[in-house]
Amino acid sequence: MKRLMIVVAVVLGINATCFAGNRVKNDDFDMKVNVSLLGRYLNLTDDQAEKVASINEYFCDKMSRAANTNEKKQPARVREAVYGDFKLMKGTLTPDQYKKYVQLMNVTLRNRGLDSYMIYE
């Protein structure tokens, strides 16, 4: 009987952990970046660094609004924010820098569990 109770407790614990891991938290929507590190990675000029900082501030504002939206509208808001960021960055960065930036953003979104918002509605 003790073994059965232990097995049930372990199974319930594993299920709770799996379901809790799939949720996206409001902290995951915080997309502030260190512009100096990003600038080194992308080899930004001073003018580009200022524009990137401004674009990132705008992007963070859009993502915080997405975080505070109801769950049904969140995917659309996240998509809107990300694609808006990509559009602004494409006009600011060179093609090589933009390619690196998109790869970096895709990894970041995937690590935060927001990549599914880019696919599903």
BAKOLKOL-541279 format. One record per residue (C-alpha): y negated, x negated, z negated; residue in one letter; residue number from 1. Coordinates in steps of 0.001 Angstrom, whole numbers, plus 500000, padded with zeros to 6 digits. Layout:
<recs>
     c2     c1     c3 residuo num
      Y      X      Z       A NUM
...
</recs>
This chain:
<recs>
     c2     c1     c3 residuo num
 500000 500000 500000       M   1
 497640 497141 499194       K   2
 498333 495543 502555       R   3
 497567 498762 504373       L   4
 494231 499088 502582       M   5
 493358 495470 503374       I   6
 494232 495960 507060       V   7
 492118 499128 507211       V   8
 489184 497350 505559       A   9
 489422 494422 508001       V  10
 489629 496726 511026       V  11
 486619 498732 509849       L  12
 484694 495540 509177       G  13
 485418 494180 512652       I  14
 484407 497466 514288       N  15
 481159 497596 512336       A  16
 480370 494028 513339       T  17
 481066 494699 517019       C  18
 478890 497793 517143       F  19
 476049 496155 515225       A  20
 476103 493205 517619       G  21
 475449 495414 520645       N  22
 472201 496854 519356       R  23
 468914 495464 520525       V  24
 466481 494855 517685       K  25
 462701 494926 517870       N  26
 462699 491169 517257       D  27
 464510 490755 520579       D  28
 461451 492124 522358       F  29
 459204 489335 521041       D  30
 458691 487177 524130       M  31
 456031 484739 522919       K  32
 456540 481306 524442       V  33
 455243 477894 523583       N  34
 453030 477326 526612       V  35
 452873 473565 526105       S  36
 456685 473271 526207       L  37
 456873 475597 529170       L  38
 454121 473577 530825       G  39
 456120 470376 530404       R  40
 459273 472015 531733       Y  41
 457497 473442 534780       L  42
 455000 470566 535237       N  43
 452036 472940 535082       L  44
 448495 471914 535875       T  45
 445749 472743 533357       D  46
 444619 475705 535460       D  47
 448177 477017 535746       Q  48
 448733 476584 531998       A  49
 445720 478777 531221       E  50
 446894 481455 533634       K  51
 450460 481309 532283       V  52
 449174 481691 528717       A  53
 447166 484740 529757       S  54
 450102 486254 531659       I  55
 452408 485649 528693       N  56
 449986 487395 526348       E  57
 449936 490406 528688       Y  58
 453742 490303 528959       F  59
 454137 490197 525162       C  60
 451893 493250 524861       D  61
 453994 495157 527419       K  62
 457234 494164 525679       M  63
 455942 495251 522264       S  64
 455093 498621 523786       R  65
 458608 498793 525214       A  66
 460041 498037 521769       A  67
 458112 500941 520249       N  68
 459206 503427 522921       T  69
 462078 505839 522461       N  70
 465488 504565 523545       E  71
 465637 506594 526759       K  72
 462427 505100 528131       K  73
 463029 501530 526921       Q  74
 465007 500296 529944       P  75
 462306 501442 532349       A  76
 459552 499913 530213       R  77
 461384 496587 529927       V  78
 462009 496501 533682       R  79
 458357 497282 534326       E  80
 457217 494518 531966       A  81
 459613 491892 533335       V  82
 458964 492605 536999       Y  83
 455220 492715 536323       G  84
 455509 489309 534669       D  85
 457480 487962 537621       F  86
 454897 489274 540077       K  87
 452017 487657 538210       L  88
 453895 484377 537769       M  89
 454819 484258 541449       K  90
 451135 484263 542325       G  91
 450398 481498 539816       T  92
 453330 479096 540180       L  93
 454611 477061 543102       T  94
 457941 478202 544602       P  95
 459894 475497 542740       D  96
 458178 476287 539436       Q  97
 458730 479998 539971       Y  98
 462439 479465 540612       K  99
 462794 477529 537339       K 100
 460776 480184 535501       Y 101
 462953 483043 536776       V 102
 466106 481179 535732       Q 103
 464638 480568 532291       L 104
 463633 484222 531890       M 105
 467055 485445 533000       N 106
 468736 483255 530383       V 107
 466273 484402 527719       T 108
 466802 488076 528525       L 109
 470567 487611 528557       R 110
 470517 485835 525182       N 111
 468463 488629 523632       R 112
 470639 491386 525038       G 113
 467906 492739 527295       L 114
 469545 491832 530595       D 115
 471403 495142 530672       S 116
 468022 496871 530811       Y 117
 467430 495217 534154       M 118
 470513 496844 535677       I 119
 470995 500259 534101       Y 120
 468628 503155 533634       E 121
</recs>
